Amino acid sequence: MTNVWVSFKNRHSPNYRFSTDNPNCIEIAQLREMVKQQSADHRQWNKRIDTVSWMAGREKKPMLSLRVRPRGPRQAYAYDTLASDATHYDVYIKEYAVY
């Protein structure tokens, strides 16, 4: 059974969504599909702004990406925990500005 929880202790990023003990859980798969669909919609909107004259000047929508970061014990000099040493995983969704 996969555990999923939200914890804001020592998490200062506004992109944080939740934590899980399994990187292949159904919640991540569902979120990945949602991000994929939303990014496709945003990409289509942004292309339409560039090609249709009456839409000129409208704001472009940001592209989205999903990142699953391993967490747990690590060496003092290491930036990230290795996936093989992870005790849990944090899930983030980041927006990238489109110009």
C-alpha positions in Angstrom: 0.0 0.0 0.0 1.3 3.4 -1.0 1.2 6.3 1.5 0.6 9.8 0.3 0.8 12.8 2.6 1.3 16.6 2.5 3.9 18.1 4.8 5.1 21.7 4.8 7.8 21.2 7.4 11.1 22.4 5.8 9.4 22.9 2.5 9.5 26.5 1.3 8.7 26.0 -2.4 5.3 27.1 -3.6 5.7 24.3 -6.2 5.4 21.5 -3.7 2.3 19.3 -4.0 2.7 16.1 -1.8 5.0 13.4 -0.6 4.8 9.6 -1.2 6.8 6.5 -0.3 6.5 5.0 -3.8 7.6 6.9 -7.0 5.3 4.8 -9.1 2.0 5.5 -7.2 -1.3 6.1 -9.0 -1.5 9.7 -7.7 1.7 10.6 -9.5 0.5 8.9 -12.7 -2.8 10.8 -12.5 -1.0 14.1 -11.9 1.5 13.4 -14.7 -1.5 13.0 -17.1 -3.1 16.1 -15.9 0.1 18.2 -16.3 0.6 16.7 -19.8 -3.0 17.6 -20.9 -2.8 21.1 -19.4 0.6 21.8 -21.1 -0.8 20.6 -24.4 -3.8 23.0 -24.0 -1.4 25.9 -23.0 0.9 25.1 -26.0 -2.1 25.2 -28.4 -3.3 28.5 -26.8 0.2 30.1 -27.1 0.4 29.1 -30.8 -3.0 30.6 -31.5 -1.9 33.9 -29.9 1.1 34.0 -32.2 -0.9 33.3 -35.4 -4.3 35.0 -35.0 -4.2 38.7 -35.3 -7.1 39.6 -33.1 -5.5 37.6 -30.2 -2.3 39.7 -30.4 -1.3 41.2 -27.0 -3.0 38.5 -24.9 -0.9 36.9 -22.2 0.7 33.6 -22.9 0.0 30.7 -20.5 2.9 29.0 -18.7 4.2 25.5 -19.5 4.1 23.0 -16.7 6.5 20.3 -15.6 6.3 17.6 -12.9 9.3 16.6 -10.9 9.6 13.7 -8.4 12.6 14.3 -6.1 14.0 11.5 -3.9 14.4 12.4 -0.2 16.1 10.7 2.7 19.6 10.4 4.2 22.5 11.7 2.1 26.2 12.6 2.4 26.9 16.1 3.7 28.5 17.1 0.4 25.7 15.7 -1.8 23.0 18.0 -3.3 20.4 15.3 -3.9 19.6 11.9 -2.4 20.1 9.0 -4.7 16.9 7.3 -5.8 18.2 4.0 -4.5 18.7 5.5 -1.0 15.4 7.4 -0.8 13.0 6.9 2.0 10.3 9.0 0.4 9.7 11.2 -2.6 8.5 14.8 -2.9 6.3 15.8 -5.9 6.6 19.3 -7.4 4.8 21.1 -10.3 6.7 24.0 -11.8 5.5 26.7 -14.2 7.8 27.9 -16.9 7.1 31.3 -18.4 6.7 31.4 -22.2 7.8 34.4 -24.2 
